[in-house]
Amino acid sequence: MAELKVTQTRSGIGGTANQRATLHTLGLRRIGDSAVREDRPEVRGMLRTVSHLVAVEEVEQA
């Protein structure tokens, strides 16, 4: 299964509590942090919630 690299590009300050919690659940704490997550429907839903705060790219599996 493919993996997604998620990088936080904007601050969660000023967002809703749900958006801040979603960033935390994705493993993102501050601007510039990156996390690799499995490409699953649950993760896609979280990314949709914070799409304006993150950059997403597909990672090739070795």
C-alpha positions in Angstrom: 0.0 0.0 0.0 1.2 3.5 -0.8 2.4 5.9 1.8 1.9 9.7 2.1 4.4 12.2 3.4 2.5 15.0 5.2 4.3 18.3 6.0 2.7 21.1 8.1 3.0 24.3 6.2 0.8 26.6 8.2 0.0 27.1 11.9 -3.0 25.5 13.6 -3.5 28.7 15.7 -6.8 30.2 14.9 -8.2 27.0 13.6 -10.9 25.0 15.2 -10.2 22.6 18.1 -10.9 19.7 15.7 -8.3 21.0 13.2 -5.6 21.3 15.9 -6.5 17.8 17.2 -6.2 16.4 13.7 -2.7 17.9 13.3 -1.7 16.4 16.6 -3.1 13.0 15.6 -1.2 13.1 12.3 2.0 13.6 14.3 2.5 17.2 13.4 3.5 19.6 16.2 5.0 22.7 14.4 5.5 24.2 11.0 8.0 22.2 9.0 7.3 18.9 10.8 6.7 15.9 8.5 5.2 12.5 9.1 4.8 9.5 6.8 1.3 7.8 7.0 -0.2 4.9 5.3 -2.6 5.8 2.5 -5.9 4.8 4.1 -9.4 6.3 4.0 -9.2 7.4 7.6 -6.0 9.3 6.9 -7.4 10.8 3.7 -10.3 12.1 5.8 -8.0 13.7 8.3 -6.0 15.3 5.5 -9.2 16.7 4.0 -9.9 18.4 7.4 -6.6 20.2 7.5 -5.8 20.4 3.7 -5.2 24.2 4.0 -2.5 23.6 6.7 -0.5 20.8 5.1 1.3 19.7 2.0 1.0 16.1 0.9 3.1 14.0 -1.4 3.2 10.3 -2.2 6.2 8.3 -1.1 7.7 5.4 -3.1 8.1 2.2 -1.1 11.5 0.7 -1.1 
